[in-house]
Amino acid sequence: MRKSKVIVVTGGSRGIGRAIALALAGPGSSVVITHSNPKSPGVAETLEAIKARGAETAEAEVWPAESPEDGKKHLEDIAERLGSLDVLVNNAGIVKDGLSIRMKDEDFKKVLDVDLFSVFSLSRTAGKLMLKQEGGRIINISSIVAFTGNPGQANYAAAKAGIIGLTRTLALEYAPRGVTVNAVAPGFIDTDMTKGLDHKIQEALLARIPMGRKGTPDDVAAAVAFLASDAASYVTGQTIHVNGGSYL
C-alpha cells in the first residue's frame, strides 16, 4: 500500500503559508500546518480547504516559532505518527522593523531567532529524518530584501540573507542521500502585512516592479510546489525569485 506524502508548512494558517499548504495538498498527501496563536483566525477554513483538495489528512498544530525545541519534538512526532516526513516548508517568520540606529538589541535577536535560527533547527531535525529515509524536500522562504536590503529591516534582511547561505550549505550536506534543500525569495506580495503599509510606500514599491503589480501568495506557492515535486529532483541549493522582475 502506498503511503501518503507527509508535508509540514510552518506558519501555514494564512497568507503565503496558506497558499503553499493548499498548493501542496492533494490525493495521497497528509498536510500539517503550524501556527503560533491558538486563536489564529482562518485555521479551520484552511484545514477544510486542504481536505477539499483531496488530502488524506489535514492537521493544525500550535507551534511557537521561537521555541525550536518544541518544533523538534513536533516534527519527530509527526514523522512517527504519519510514517515519514517528506516535505518541510520553513515559512513562519516575524518582523520587528525600525531604523538600525534605533533598533533594540532584543528586537534584532528576536527576529534572527524566529526567522533564521528556527529554520536551522527545524532543517536539522528534518535532515536527520529525511537522510534516514533517503529522500525529502526542505524549502525555505527567504525574501527579496536578503538581496536588496531595506531601510528599517536590518534584522529581517540579515535573517533572510542568512537563510540563503544556510540553504546552500545544507544542500551540499544532504544531497548524497537524495534530500534537496532550496529557497524561494518573494518580492512585494499582496498579503495582510503589505496591505497595512502606507499607501505612498505601496505606490513606491509598485513603481519598482516591471510587471506593474504585486505578486500573490499563489505566485509564491507555485514555485514552492515545483521545488517539492518530482520534477525538481535534480534541483538543490537554489533560490527561486518571485518578484515580477524587481530584482534581476
N, C-alpha and C positions, 0 to 999 in steps of 0.2 A: 504493500500500500504506500503510495506517495505521500510523504509528509508535507505539511504546509510550510510555506516560506515565512519565517518569523522576522518581522520588521519592527524596529523601535524608532520613533521620532520624538526627540525631546522638544518641549515647547510646541506640542502639536495640536493644541486646542483651538488656535485661531491664527489668522493671518497666513504668513508664508508656511508655517508649520502645518496648519490645517490643510492647505493646498497640497503640500508634499504627502501627507498621510493619505489623502484621497487619491492622488496620482499613483501611489504605490499599492493601494488596496485593489484587490481583485480576486477572482476564484483561485483557491489554493494558497491564499495568504492569511496570516494571523498578524494583526496590526495592534501595537501598543503605543499609545500616545502618553506623554507625560506633561504635567503642568505643575506650577508651584503654589497655586492658590486653590484651596478646597472649594471656594465659592466662584471659581473661574467660570464666566458665562460661556455658553456655547459648547460645553463638553458633551452633553447628552446628544445635542443635534449633530455634532461631529461624528460621534460613535454611530448614530443611525445612518449617516451618510456613508460611512465606511462600510457598514453592513450592506447598504444598498448597492455598493459596488461589487458585492459578491464575496467579500472576505469571510472566511470561516469563523473567525473570532475578531472582536474589536474590544479593546480594554483601555481604560484610562487609569493612570496612577498619579497620585500627588507625590511629587518628587522634586524637592528644592534643589535647584541647580548649584546652590552654594554649599551643598553637602555631598562632596564626591564619594565619601564612604557609603552613604545611603545609596547613591547611584550604582556603585559597585555591587552592593547586595541585591539591588533590584534587577540588574542585568543578569546576574548569576541565577537568580530565582526564575526569571523569565525563560532563560535557556533551559533550566531544569524542568520547568512545568510544561513548556511548549515543545521541547525536544531539540532546539537549536537556537542560534542567533545568526541570522543570515544577512541582515541589513541594519546598520546603525546610522541614523542621521542626527548629527550634533547640530541642532538648530537653536536651542534655548540660549537666550542672552539678555543682557540688560544694558541700559545706558545711564550714565550719570555725567551729563555734559557740563562743561564750564571751561573758561579760558585757562590755559595751563598755569599762568601766574597766580590764579586764584583757586586752583583746584586743590581740594583737601587730599592729604595722603591716603586717607581711608577710602575716598571715592575712587582714586586711581587703583588701589589694591583690590577693592571690591569688584570692579569691572574686570580686572585681569583674572581674579579668582573664578568668577562666574563664566566669563566669555572665553577664557583660554585654559586655565588650569583644569576646569571641569571637562573640557574637550580632551585634554591629555589623559585625565584619569579614566574617563569612560572608554576612550580608544584603547588604552592599555588593557582594561578588563575585557573589552570586546576582542582585542587582538589575541589574548590568551585563549578565549573560547573558539574563535574562528581558526586560529592556527591548528588547534587540535582536530577540528573537523575538516581542515584543509580547504577552506573556501569561505568567502564572505565579502561584504562591501561595507566600507566606512566612508561616509560622505559628510564633510564638514562645511558649514555655512560661514563663509567669510564676508567680505564687503568690499565695495569699490574703494572705500576710504583706506583700506590697507595699502592701496597703490597710490592714491592721490593725496592722502591726508585730508583733514577737515578741521578748520578752526573750531575750537571748543570741544574737540573729541580726541584729545591726546591719549586718554586711557583706552577708548574704544578702538581707535585706529591702531594702537600698539597691540591690543589683544587680537584684532582681526589680522594684522600682519603676522603675528606670531603663529596663527593658525596655518598660514601658508607654509612657513618653514617646518612646522610640525607635520603637516600633511606630506610634504616631500620626504621627510626623514622616515616616517612610519611606512610610507610606500616602499622605500628601499628595504626596510627591515622585514616587512610582511610578505613581499612579493614571492619569495621562494615557495610558499605554501598556498599560492592562489588567492591571497587576500589583497584586494585593491583598496587604496586609500586616495580619495580625490576631494577637491573642494569646488564650491560654487560661490562666486562673488557677485551678489546682486548690486545693482545701481539704485536709482531712485524708484522705489516700488510703492505702489498705491496700497498702503496699509493704515491701520488706525494711528500708528506712530507718525507717519508722514502727513496724514490728514490734520494732525494737531499743529503742524508748522505754520508760522505766519505766512499769509498769502503772498507777500513780497518775496519771501525766501523760496516759496514753491515756484513762483514765476522765474526767479533767477536760476533755480535748478533745472527747470524745464528748458530754459534758453540754452543750456549746455548739452542738451540731448539731440543729436542729429535726427533721430526718428520722431522727435516732436511730441512725445508722450511719455507719461510714467509707465513703468512696467507693471505687470500684475503678478500676484502670488502664483498664478498658474504658469507664467513665463518661467519663474524660478523652479517650480515643481517639475516642469518638463525636462529641464536639464538634470535635475536630481534623478528623475525616473530613468533617463538614459544611462546615467552612471551606475544605477542599481540593476540594470538589465544585463542579460547575457550578451547583448550587442557590445557592451563596454568591457568585456572580459580581458582585453589586452590594453586597457587604458588605466594607468595608475600614476600617481604623483602629479596630476594635472589640475589646473584651475580653469573652470569654465566661467567666462564673464557674461553676465546677463544684464546689460546696461544700455541697450539701444544705441551703442556707438559712442557713449560719453567718455569711455576710456578705451583707447586702442593700443 
